[in-house]
Amino acid sequence: MTTFQDRLRIVPEFRADEHEQINKLMFGRLERRLSRWRPEEVELELSVKDRDTPKQRMVLECWIAREDRLVATSRESDLMKGVVEVRDDLWRQIDKMVTKREAMRRR
């Protein structure tokens, strides 16, 4: 059975020994927000650009079936704090999308 963790691609800029910690930080709260969809309907990709430089930028992209792509970003210099930041940003974006959709249905 596929889980949301299985749907997360972590690009090579992250070391293999960081993947477990990333998964622990990423899921839980975010997984509960995504639970209205099946894991097969969701794709996630986490990347970091210009790692270990002042320009470092983390990006979490999310594709949900029949929805526009969502993009969460962080300029946090600490990688794991950046993971939490993009997770929370994506959670807010999904929450906003769901709230907007529900308001449209009520009209």
Helices and strands as residue ranges (DSSP letters): G 5-7, E 8-10, G 16-18, H 19-26, H 29-34, G 39-41, E 42-49, E 57-64, E 70-74, H 79-106
